[in-house]
Amino acid sequence: MKRINSLLLLTALLTGGSAIGQQKAAVSKDPKMDAFVNELMSRMTIEEKIGQLNLPAVGFDVTGPILSEGVDEKIDQGLVGGVFNTFTPQAVRKLQQRAVTNSRLKIPLLFGYDVVHGHKTIFPIPLALSTSWDMDLIEKSARIAAREASADGLNWTFSPMVDISRDPRWGRMSEGSGEDPYLGGLIGAAMVKGYQTNSLANRDAILACVKHFALYGAAEAGRDYNTTDMSPIRMYNEYLPPYKAAIDAGAETVMVSFNDINGVPATANHWLLTDLLRNQWGFKGFVVSDYTGVSELVAHGLGDLQTVSARSVSAGTDMDMVSEGFLKTLKKSLDEKKIGIDVIDLACRRILEMKYRMGLFADPFKYVDEKRAETEILSAANRNDARKIAAASMVLLKNENQLLPLRKNAKIALIGPLADNQRDMIGNWSAAGDWKKAVSVMTGLKNMAPDLKIVYAKGANLVDDPHILKQINANGAEIHADSKSPDELILDAVKAAKEAEIAVVVLGESAIMGGEATSRTNLDLLPNQQKLLKALKETGKPIVLVLMNSRPLTLTWEDENIPAILETWFAGTEAGNAIADVLMGNYNPAGKLTATFPRNMGQIPLYYNHKSTGRPYNGVSNEKFVSRYIDSSNDPLYPFGYGLSYTTFSISPVKLNRTDLQKGRNLEAAVEVKNTGKYDGHEVVQLYIQDIYGSVTRPVKELKGFQKIFLKKGESKKVIFKIDEEMLRFYNSELKHVAEPGDFNVFIGSNSRDVSQATFKLSN
Ligand code: BGC
């Protein structure tokens, strides 16, 4: 019997589930809402119902909203459920007014936008936020983002992005929380709470949208939009948990991913959107496609626009972003009996219910408040929080001879194309952010330490590579070659370094080299920047390398040759101030990597929670027939969880209070952490567990807990983790969530590599 079930399940997975239909109706617990929506729907024409499923983009520029073709008229005709890319109270009021005045049934619109890491006050890119390992700060960033967005007329953000990625070739790694499903789930949940608060009735709450459902980060070869083909057991254990955690935290909407999943693209995948999301996970909100996700199914090869539209809505995609496939073809499919009215009714009901629950029918202008926009957006308080959050996201990768922090009156050479740069500070997907409001490193240092003597040299163009330049300039990077030649730029920089005690060199990617459609096959520093760094090394001056980038880079040469390296990602509006805080020791860095830094491209995908293989390599021998490379170490350059501090910490060997665990009880794993250095600081103490023998192979270790603690210099603290049977559960070959009796290793340490170990047994 079990075997048959799992076979059925597997078949469903492989085929994308049962055919069109079979969606369960949402079970509402609000009779008043039911009565309202029933009455409204009884008056709606088919066209108006389909209209609610339509989400066009209405562009915005500095002079006001530019309506994409025919949207005004469609709003008047009741053929639009919501729009995105329109904000400011003035612009939103104009469209909402149309909807509630001109349209027959006066149904208000939703206003969505990519408020991904802040609205106008931009926080660090999401990957950077995750390296803070600080759920309170992350929630706060989402809260501030929601306050600003709702003050600017918006009521729906396309965030959090919780796609697990183990492949830094994929530029969208910058938009998520890295490679770990447990940490990714906690972060997704924290962001949902920050956006939605505890009630949609609140004026400063906005709808969260968990994206991109699902497995988008596992695109083959790290190439954006590419196919995903994945075993169910890997999906359930390694990739699905963050989506589920964000949905369990109450996320009201879900965005479907672009990719093919085991032969059926997500947008038309009934198994994914109905069997799993709604029937297994109990999701009650609505599902939106990604940008033209519906019409792209034609290019995927699923059929013409009519076929793919019918298939998408039947699979469980309720709202069609931009394609207008629903608008143009669903009525025809209905007339031809290719879909039933129940499918359209269900999707329409889900959207109307959301509008009702948000209070939009009671007050369509709930989020339109010019006064709020004036006082709540980009306030000094928000910027101050952004600065703190940015500092907390920075990761100190190397600090030989305690080169950092800098002395307050040092003479420094500040070098690099990102050193006096505002444009790139806010990173990618900072949609409403204004880079002109961002603080450069130069300004940050001057603000913080007026006595610092700074000699500046640009040293290199941000990008010289003609191929990359062409791509990114076509998408708005506006990078122009300096009037000086690359050699002249380097000569200037060398001269500046020679005049100074220390060189602070700010290098990395352009912001636009990260985010959507920015896959890369080489993650070294760009050749012109490397050339600069090598010339500076020749001067013999100590170098601090300050990095800005959207994903892990391959930094093997830099690690071998540069004494201090600070990873600052793209830190947002307050980047320069926060970087100055860290460089000058005003803030002691405590960030820890959430994505492994490989030594070279050939190691990718490289992640800490991998399986063992039958021939594991011990890292030292020259044995041939083991799982290793002959031209590279297996080990990463910087492992998951890694990051230094200006102080040092000792962590005692892990001690268990018992070595036998039973269901319903717990055991304690404890370490003593001591600040043994010269600065007060934070340490993220990390708990990993390995299920040594299982009915299926299990990872060599998995993050199961962490505590970020603050210790004054000389101070110690006992850190205790409680371990129970629930933490040991995983999805087995029948996709049952079980813990199997047997032996487990517990590891505690300051990163996934540097840990001590103990063993316990889970008994029946
Ligand atoms: C992206 C989404 C985004 C949407 C709307 C798409 O291209 O994949 O992440 O939310 O556009 O801007």
Boltz pocket constraint, residues with backbone or C-beta under 6 A from the ligand:
constraints:
  - pocket:
      binder: B
      contacts: [[A, 114], [A, 158], [A, 211], [A, 290], [A, 291], [A, 516]]
      max_distance: 6.0
